[in-house]
Each structure stands twice: as structure tokens, then as C-alpha cells.
């Protein structure tokens, strides 16, 4: 059997390609919520569940909202002495078929430099961007300051 030069090149490109990443079309956003803020001097936070229904990992690379100038993904970790620290994450990978929960005390979205107060009963639009150029927009309801979950 003889293989053409074009087929050989195509096979070489396929085997050398980086791992594939799915995009926003495979992600389902569930239970989005946030807490009311006291004015705009302190950052806000938002929470949600991201479900990857696809067969490939999905990578969140950015966020945007008109509510905050700098929306970011943060991870919270607590050390042996009980001291908690937040770390900014440039990307968030959601493995194929997995769920990533953004919740108080763990992964969450920080809404830095609020442009207006977060008022209980209102909502804001948030866009989640993925590494393949896809994005998802979700409406995030604002709960009371003492809320502990999406139903509070």
C-alpha cells in the first residue's frame, strides 16, 4: 500500500496537534447567584455551577460584566493555621463530563471595582469566555447580604 505525501503530512499534523478543548457550547451554567453589596467600595462575588457536558475539557479564560471593571476567578485556600488566602486564577479547566462548583469558601468569581451597588432583588449579566473563542452569557440574581446559596 502506498501513502501519498499529502496523507503523510495530514497524519503528521493530526498526531502533532495539541489536545483539543471544547467550548462554551458544551457548558451548562446552573444556580448562578451573588450577594448584595454595601455600596461600591468593596468587591462583590458571584457563584455558580459549571457543568461540562462534552467529551473534551473546557477552559474558562475570561469574564466580563458591566457591573465590575475587573471580574476574576479566585480560589480560596486555608492553611494549617486557619488562615485563608485568595489566589487569582488566569484559567479554569472543567474536565470532560465533570462539574465545577463556584461557591463561598472555594472557587468563586470576584467582582472588583464595582460600577454600581449590588442591590438585592436585581440581577446583572455576566459573560464567561472560553479558550476556543466561544462564550456564554448568564443572568446572575442578587440575593440578600446574608445569602448562603442560590435559593436564599
N, CA and C atoms as a LAMMPS dump frame, in Angstrom:
ITEM: TIMESTEP
0
ITEM: NUMBER OF ATOMS
456
ITEM: BOX BOUNDS ff ff ff
-5.0000000000000000e+02 5.0000000000000000e+02
-5.0000000000000000e+02 5.0000000000000000e+02
-5.0000000000000000e+02 5.0000000000000000e+02
ITEM: ATOMS id mol type element x y z
1 1 1 N 0.839 -1.167 0
2 1 2 C 0 0 0
3 1 3 C 0.89 1.236 0
4 2 1 N 0.54 2.187 -0.832
5 2 2 C 1.327 3.402 -0.951
6 2 3 C 0.546 4.572 -0.368
7 3 1 N 1.206 5.414 0.463
8 3 2 C 0.569 6.575 1.087
9 3 3 C 1.108 7.827 0.413
10 4 1 N 0.205 8.719 0.001
11 4 2 C 0.608 9.951 -0.674
12 4 3 C 1.298 10.904 0.297
13 5 1 N 2.038 11.85 -0.259
14 5 2 C 2.73 12.846 0.57
15 5 3 C 1.723 13.696 1.334
16 6 1 N 0.594 14.023 0.707
17 6 2 C -0.45 14.818 1.375
18 6 3 C -1.035 14.073 2.563
19 7 1 N -1.285 12.78 2.409
20 7 2 C -1.831 11.985 3.513
21 7 3 C -0.807 11.872 4.638
22 8 1 N 0.463 11.741 4.284
23 8 2 C 1.507 11.668 5.303
24 8 3 C 1.585 12.973 6.091
25 9 1 N 1.498 14.114 5.384
26 9 2 C 1.532 15.411 6.052
27 9 3 C 0.31 15.577 6.96
28 10 1 N -0.856 15.196 6.47
29 10 2 C -2.078 15.307 7.279
30 10 3 C -1.976 14.45 8.538
31 11 1 N -1.468 13.231 8.395
32 11 2 C -1.297 12.348 9.55
33 11 3 C -0.305 12.943 10.545
34 12 1 N 0.773 13.524 10.057
35 12 2 C 1.771 14.144 10.938
36 12 3 C 1.168 15.329 11.686
37 13 1 N 0.368 16.145 11.009
38 13 2 C -0.268 17.29 11.664
39 13 3 C -1.273 16.842 12.717
40 14 1 N -2.027 15.796 12.414
41 14 2 C -3.013 15.306 13.374
42 14 3 C -2.35 14.759 14.631
43 15 1 N -1.263 14.039 14.47
44 15 2 C -0.618 13.444 15.635
45 15 3 C 0.193 14.468 16.422
46 16 1 N 0.554 15.599 15.799
47 16 2 C 1.324 16.625 16.492
48 16 3 C 0.435 17.709 17.103
49 17 1 N -0.855 17.67 16.824
50 17 2 C -1.76 18.719 17.303
51 17 3 C -1.862 18.704 18.822
52 18 1 N -2.025 19.894 19.421
53 18 2 C -2.213 19.945 20.869
54 18 3 C -3.546 19.317 21.241
55 19 1 N -3.761 18.99 22.505
56 19 2 C -5.016 18.39 22.895
57 19 3 C -6.187 19.319 22.57
58 20 1 N -7.27 18.725 22.175
59 20 2 C -8.457 19.507 21.812
60 20 3 C -9.175 19.982 23.067
61 21 1 N -9.737 21.174 22.981
62 21 2 C -10.567 21.698 24.049
63 21 3 C -11.904 22.077 23.455
64 22 1 N -12.959 21.67 24.113
65 22 2 C -14.302 22.03 23.67
66 22 3 C -14.551 23.47 24.076
67 23 1 N -15.707 23.959 23.699
68 23 2 C -16.024 25.348 24.019
69 23 3 C -17.309 25.496 24.783
70 24 1 N -17.778 26.722 24.81
71 24 2 C -18.94 27.085 25.583
72 24 3 C -20.202 26.325 25.233
73 25 1 N -20.277 25.804 24.024
74 25 2 C -21.496 25.064 23.642
75 25 3 C -21.678 23.8 24.468
76 26 1 N -20.627 23.331 25.127
77 26 2 C -20.708 22.127 25.951
78 26 3 C -20.916 22.423 27.435
79 27 1 N -21.004 23.698 27.796
80 27 2 C -21.107 24.071 29.201
81 27 3 C -22.528 24.504 29.548
82 28 1 N -23.011 23.998 30.669
83 28 2 C -24.312 24.394 31.209
84 28 3 C -24.028 25.128 32.516
85 29 1 N -24.574 26.338 32.639
86 29 2 C -24.423 27.125 33.864
87 29 3 C -25.683 26.924 34.7
88 30 1 N -25.486 26.543 35.96
89 30 2 C -26.608 26.287 36.861
90 30 3 C -26.442 27.089 38.144
91 31 1 N -27.558 27.444 38.756
92 31 2 C -27.592 28.038 40.095
93 31 3 C -26.684 29.251 40.265
94 32 1 N -26.67 30.15 39.288
95 32 2 C -25.891 31.384 39.425
96 32 3 C -26.541 32.284 40.467
97 33 1 N -25.704 32.932 41.299
98 33 2 C -26.214 33.87 42.297
99 33 3 C -25.089 34.737 42.828
100 34 1 N -25.461 35.799 43.502
101 34 2 C -24.497 36.688 44.141
102 34 3 C -25.154 37.312 45.363
103 35 1 N -24.357 38.018 46.151
104 35 2 C -24.865 38.698 47.341
105 35 3 C -24.907 40.202 47.1
106 36 1 N -25.84 40.865 47.762
107 36 2 C -25.911 42.32 47.723
108 36 3 C -24.637 42.904 48.331
109 37 1 N -24.282 44.095 47.895
110 37 2 C -23.089 44.77 48.405
111 37 3 C -23.482 45.998 49.21
112 38 1 N -22.534 46.468 49.991
113 38 2 C -22.698 47.751 50.667
114 38 3 C -21.977 48.767 49.794
115 39 1 N -22.703 49.453 48.961
116 39 2 C -22.092 50.428 48.059
117 39 3 C -21.196 49.78 47.03
118 40 1 N -20.137 50.515 46.653
119 40 2 C -19.215 50.036 45.619
120 40 3 C -17.771 49.992 46.088
121 41 1 N -17.527 50.304 47.358
122 41 2 C -16.148 50.388 47.838
123 41 3 C -15.499 49.024 48.068
124 42 1 N -16.289 47.981 48.225
125 42 2 C -15.759 46.632 48.44
126 42 3 C -16.13 45.767 47.234
127 43 1 N -15.328 44.757 46.922
128 43 2 C -15.673 43.892 45.785
129 43 3 C -16.902 43.04 46.077
130 44 1 N -17.554 42.627 45.009
131 44 2 C -18.652 41.675 45.113
132 44 3 C -18.143 40.29 44.74
133 45 1 N -19.038 39.319 44.837
134 45 2 C -18.685 37.95 44.457
135 45 3 C -19.883 37.308 43.774
136 46 1 N -19.616 36.335 42.933
137 46 2 C -20.681 35.58 42.274
138 46 3 C -20.311 34.106 42.308
139 47 1 N -21.347 33.286 42.284
140 47 2 C -21.181 31.845 42.416
141 47 3 C -22.068 31.149 41.388
142 48 1 N -21.701 29.937 41.023
143 48 2 C -22.484 29.158 40.069
144 48 3 C -21.877 27.765 39.943
145 49 1 N -22.57 26.92 39.241
146 49 2 C -22.054 25.6 38.904
147 49 3 C -21.856 25.553 37.396
148 50 1 N -20.685 25.089 36.959
149 50 2 C -20.368 24.944 35.541
150 50 3 C -20.281 23.456 35.23
151 51 1 N -21.161 22.984 34.359
152 51 2 C -21.229 21.562 34.004
153 51 3 C -20.761 21.392 32.561
154 52 1 N -19.694 20.602 32.37
155 52 2 C -19.186 20.305 31.031
156 52 3 C -19.86 19.032 30.54
157 53 1 N -20.757 19.16 29.594
158 53 2 C -21.49 18.01 29.059
159 53 3 C -20.766 17.354 27.885
160 54 1 N -19.617 17.907 27.509
161 54 2 C -18.895 17.406 26.345
162 54 3 C -17.909 16.298 26.651
163 55 1 N -17.219 15.875 25.595
164 55 2 C -16.228 14.793 25.672
165 55 3 C -14.794 15.305 25.774
166 56 1 N -14.618 16.624 25.795
167 56 2 C -13.298 17.234 25.884
168 56 3 C -13.297 18.24 27.038
169 57 1 N -12.126 18.51 27.615
170 57 2 C -12.067 19.542 28.655
171 57 3 C -12.426 20.906 28.072
172 58 1 N -12.904 21.794 28.915
173 58 2 C -13.255 23.155 28.548
174 58 3 C -12.446 24.082 29.449
175 59 1 N -11.926 25.178 28.887
176 59 2 C -11.112 26.1 29.663
177 59 3 C -11.754 27.49 29.66
178 60 1 N -12.088 27.978 30.849
179 60 2 C -12.588 29.345 31.005
180 60 3 C -11.366 30.256 31.03
181 61 1 N -11.366 31.27 30.156
182 61 2 C -10.207 32.161 30.05
183 61 3 C -10.52 33.598 30.432
184 62 1 N -11.794 33.938 30.598
185 62 2 C -12.11 35.315 30.935
186 62 3 C -13.552 35.502 31.321
187 63 1 N -13.827 36.679 31.895
188 63 2 C -15.163 37.056 32.334
189 63 3 C -15.38 38.518 31.969
190 64 1 N -16.633 38.89 31.75
191 64 2 C -16.936 40.302 31.56
192 64 3 C -18.346 40.598 32.048
193 65 1 N -18.498 41.798 32.587
194 65 2 C -19.781 42.295 33.049
195 65 3 C -19.684 43.813 33.14
196 66 1 N -20.799 44.5 32.894
197 66 2 C -20.768 45.95 33.054
198 66 3 C -20.865 46.342 34.528
199 67 1 N -21.103 45.389 35.419
200 67 2 C -21.202 45.647 36.853
201 67 3 C -19.841 45.928 37.487
202 68 1 N -18.783 45.289 36.982
203 68 2 C -17.452 45.395 37.586
204 68 3 C -16.384 45.555 36.512
205 69 1 N -15.414 46.396 36.795
206 69 2 C -14.331 46.622 35.835
207 69 3 C -13.371 45.435 35.744
208 70 1 N -13.236 44.687 36.85
209 70 2 C -12.285 43.577 36.869
210 70 3 C -12.921 42.321 37.458
211 71 1 N -13.721 41.615 36.683
212 71 2 C -14.217 40.325 37.183
213 71 3 C -13.12 39.274 37.038
214 72 1 N -12.914 38.478 38.084
215 72 2 C -11.827 37.495 38.091
216 72 3 C -12.274 36.194 38.733
217 73 1 N -11.585 35.136 38.382
218 73 2 C -11.773 33.848 39.051
219 73 3 C -10.772 33.789 40.198
220 74 1 N -11.256 33.459 41.386
221 74 2 C -10.386 33.323 42.554
222 74 3 C -10.58 31.956 43.193
223 75 1 N -9.515 31.442 43.772
224 75 2 C -9.573 30.222 44.571
225 75 3 C -9.225 30.592 46
226 76 1 N -9.956 30.042 46.951
227 76 2 C -9.676 30.273 48.361
228 76 3 C -9.077 28.999 48.946
229 77 1 N -7.983 29.162 49.667
230 77 2 C -7.35 28.028 50.343
231 77 3 C -7.075 28.435 51.78
232 78 1 N -7.248 27.49 52.696
233 78 2 C -6.997 27.731 54.116
234 78 3 C -5.829 26.868 54.556
235 79 1 N -4.828 27.495 55.209
236 79 2 C -3.65 26.749 55.648
237 79 3 C -3.881 26.077 57.006
238 80 1 N -2.839 25.403 57.516
239 80 2 C -2.942 24.646 58.77
240 80 3 C -3.267 25.528 59.972
241 81 1 N -2.927 26.803 59.897
242 81 2 C -3.203 27.736 60.996
243 81 3 C -4.592 28.371 60.891
244 82 1 N -5.34 27.978 59.869
245 82 2 C -6.677 28.525 59.689
246 82 3 C -6.734 29.842 58.946
247 83 1 N -5.628 30.25 58.339
248 83 2 C -5.58 31.496 57.589
249 83 3 C -5.992 31.224 56.146
250 84 1 N -7.004 31.96 55.685
251 84 2 C -7.487 31.802 54.313
252 84 3 C -6.859 32.848 53.406
253 85 1 N -6.537 32.428 52.197
254 85 2 C -5.974 33.324 51.189
255 85 3 C -6.676 33.076 49.86
256 86 1 N -6.859 34.162 49.116
257 86 2 C -7.43 34.055 47.783
258 86 3 C -6.328 34.21 46.749
259 87 1 N -6.423 33.416 45.699
260 87 2 C -5.468 33.455 44.606
261 87 3 C -6.213 33.667 43.303
262 88 1 N -5.75 34.631 42.506
263 88 2 C -6.32 34.873 41.183
264 88 3 C -5.925 33.733 40.246
265 89 1 N -6.881 33.251 39.475
266 89 2 C -6.626 32.187 38.506
267 89 3 C -6.812 32.744 37.098
268 90 1 N -5.818 32.586 36.25
269 90 2 C -5.91 33.058 34.867
270 90 3 C -6.891 32.217 34.06
271 91 1 N -6.943 30.916 34.357
272 91 2 C -7.804 29.981 33.633
273 91 3 C -8.443 29.011 34.609
274 92 1 N -9.549 28.443 34.187
275 92 2 C -10.219 27.407 34.965
276 92 3 C -10.609 26.287 34.013
277 93 1 N -10 25.113 34.195
278 93 2 C -10.322 23.972 33.341
279 93 3 C -11.45 23.164 33.963
280 94 1 N -12.422 22.81 33.117
281 94 2 C -13.524 21.949 33.524
282 94 3 C -13.362 20.645 32.75
283 95 1 N -12.974 19.565 33.418
284 95 2 C -12.759 18.297 32.717
285 95 3 C -14.027 17.804 32.017
286 96 1 N -13.846 17.005 30.995
287 96 2 C -14.968 16.436 30.247
288 96 3 C -15.902 15.683 31.182
289 97 1 N -17.192 15.946 31.059
290 97 2 C -18.188 15.241 31.846
291 97 3 C -18.211 15.6 33.319
292 98 1 N -17.476 16.637 33.725
293 98 2 C -17.362 16.996 35.139
294 98 3 C -18.122 18.28 35.457
295 99 1 N -18.238 18.543 36.749
296 99 2 C -18.893 19.741 37.262
297 99 3 C -17.906 20.483 38.147
298 100 1 N -17.836 21.802 37.992
299 100 2 C -17.025 22.636 38.863
300 100 3 C -17.967 23.604 39.568
301 101 1 N -17.966 23.558 40.896
302 101 2 C -18.827 24.421 41.693
303 101 3 C -18.038 25.64 42.145
304 102 1 N -18.576 26.819 41.885
305 102 2 C -18.028 28.066 42.396
306 102 3 C -18.927 28.45 43.557
307 103 1 N -18.375 28.402 44.776
308 103 2 C -19.183 28.552 45.985
309 103 3 C -18.4 29.325 47.04
310 104 1 N -19.09 29.91 48.021
311 104 2 C -18.392 30.617 49.101
312 104 3 C -17.362 29.696 49.771
313 105 1 N -16.172 30.248 50.023
314 105 2 C -15.12 29.495 50.687
315 105 3 C -14.254 28.669 49.762
316 106 1 N -14.536 28.667 48.457
317 106 2 C -13.753 27.892 47.497
318 106 3 C -13.535 28.702 46.242
319 107 1 N -13.669 28.059 45.101
320 107 2 C -13.611 28.797 43.841
321 107 3 C -14.793 29.761 43.798
322 108 1 N -14.557 30.962 43.292
323 108 2 C -15.633 31.944 43.17
324 108 3 C -15.213 33.02 42.173
325 109 1 N -16.163 33.855 41.795
326 109 2 C -15.879 34.973 40.916
327 109 3 C -15.834 36.243 41.749
328 110 1 N -14.728 36.953 41.704
329 110 2 C -14.606 38.235 42.386
330 110 3 C -14.974 39.333 41.396
331 111 1 N -15.758 40.276 41.872
332 111 2 C -16.206 41.393 41.049
333 111 3 C -15.549 42.661 41.6
334 112 1 N -14.37 42.951 41.09
335 112 2 C -13.556 44.064 41.58
336 112 3 C -13.945 45.358 40.867
337 113 1 N -13.854 46.448 41.595
338 113 2 C -14.141 47.783 41.077
339 113 3 C -15.595 47.859 40.574
340 114 1 N -16.526 47.647 41.508
341 114 2 C -17.953 47.708 41.174
342 114 3 C -18.307 49.07 40.593
343 115 1 N -19.148 49.066 39.578
344 115 2 C -19.579 50.296 38.93
345 115 3 C -20.895 50.824 39.492
346 116 1 N -21.584 49.981 40.233
347 116 2 C -22.828 50.356 40.904
348 116 3 C -23.044 49.36 42.04
349 117 1 N -23.837 49.715 43.031
350 117 2 C -24.098 48.775 44.127
351 117 3 C -24.837 47.534 43.632
352 118 1 N -24.587 46.428 44.289
353 118 2 C -25.307 45.183 44.006
354 118 3 C -26.525 45.175 44.939
355 119 1 N -27.709 45.342 44.365
356 119 2 C -28.934 45.537 45.126
357 119 3 C -29.762 44.249 45.131
358 120 1 N -30.141 43.805 46.328
359 120 2 C -30.967 42.607 46.471
360 120 3 C -32.218 42.724 45.601
361 121 1 N -32.523 41.652 44.885
362 121 2 C -33.691 41.618 44.011
363 121 3 C -33.381 41.979 42.566
364 122 1 N -32.239 42.603 42.33
365 122 2 C -31.827 42.916 40.966
366 122 3 C -30.973 41.774 40.425
367 123 1 N -30.489 41.916 39.215
368 123 2 C -29.594 40.928 38.614
369 123 3 C -28.633 41.66 37.682
370 124 1 N -27.62 40.944 37.227
371 124 2 C -26.671 41.503 36.265
372 124 3 C -26.267 40.414 35.282
373 125 1 N -25.846 40.849 34.113
374 125 2 C -25.404 39.927 33.071
375 125 3 C -23.903 39.685 33.216
376 126 1 N -23.507 38.431 33.098
377 126 2 C -22.107 38.026 33.178
378 126 3 C -21.798 37.145 31.981
379 127 1 N -20.702 37.429 31.302
380 127 2 C -20.273 36.615 30.162
381 127 3 C -19.027 35.835 30.549
382 128 1 N -19.058 34.538 30.273
383 128 2 C -17.941 33.635 30.54
384 128 3 C -17.315 33.294 29.187
385 129 1 N -16.007 33.55 29.053
386 129 2 C -15.29 33.311 27.8
387 129 3 C -14.457 32.038 27.898
388 130 1 N -14.366 31.319 26.772
389 130 2 C -13.645 30.056 26.717
390 130 3 C -12.473 30.133 25.749
391 131 1 N -11.534 29.215 25.89
392 131 2 C -10.293 29.23 25.117
393 131 3 C -10.508 29.084 23.614
394 132 1 N -11.637 28.536 23.201
395 132 2 C -11.886 28.372 21.764
396 132 3 C -12.605 29.563 21.148
397 133 1 N -12.793 30.638 21.931
398 133 2 C -13.461 31.829 21.417
399 133 3 C -14.957 31.858 21.672
400 134 1 N -15.518 30.762 22.137
401 134 2 C -16.946 30.718 22.471
402 134 3 C -17.182 31.455 23.787
403 135 1 N -18.434 31.833 24.036
404 135 2 C -18.778 32.46 25.314
405 135 3 C -20.226 32.141 25.652
406 136 1 N -20.542 32.289 26.933
407 136 2 C -21.901 32.088 27.444
408 136 3 C -22.235 33.31 28.287
409 137 1 N -23.436 33.853 28.098
410 137 2 C -23.909 34.926 28.962
411 137 3 C -24.981 34.37 29.877
412 138 1 N -24.929 34.792 31.139
413 138 2 C -25.877 34.312 32.13
414 138 3 C -26.344 35.498 32.956
415 139 1 N -27.601 35.475 33.349
416 139 2 C -28.157 36.497 34.225
417 139 3 C -27.967 36.009 35.662
418 140 1 N -27.324 36.835 36.491
419 140 2 C -26.989 36.451 37.86
420 140 3 C -27.881 37.224 38.827
421 141 1 N -28.793 36.545 39.526
422 141 2 C -29.63 37.239 40.506
423 141 3 C -28.84 37.629 41.742
424 142 1 N -29.197 38.778 42.316
425 142 2 C -28.538 39.271 43.517
426 142 3 C -29.439 38.963 44.704
427 143 1 N -28.924 38.165 45.626
428 143 2 C -29.654 37.774 46.84
429 143 3 C -29.283 38.725 47.974
430 144 1 N -29.819 38.484 49.148
431 144 2 C -29.52 39.314 50.314
432 144 3 C -28.085 39.163 50.774
433 145 1 N -27.626 40.094 51.612
434 145 2 C -26.243 40.083 52.098
435 145 3 C -25.902 38.822 52.892
436 146 1 N -26.886 38.214 53.52
437 146 2 C -26.635 37.019 54.334
438 146 3 C -26.881 35.719 53.565
439 147 1 N -27.149 35.796 52.284
440 147 2 C -27.436 34.61 51.483
441 147 3 C -26.282 33.611 51.548
442 148 1 N -26.639 32.33 51.578
443 148 2 C -25.63 31.256 51.602
444 148 3 C -25.717 30.364 50.379
445 149 1 N -26.696 30.639 49.514
446 149 2 C -26.868 29.838 48.322
447 149 3 C -27.872 30.465 47.382
448 150 1 N -28.104 29.848 46.235
449 150 2 C -28.972 30.44 45.213
450 150 3 C -30.439 30.547 45.62
451 151 1 N -30.867 29.805 46.605
452 151 2 C -32.281 29.833 46.999
453 151 3 C -32.562 30.813 48.138
454 152 1 N -31.517 31.378 48.766
455 152 2 C -31.714 32.307 49.889
456 152 3 C -32.214 33.661 49.424
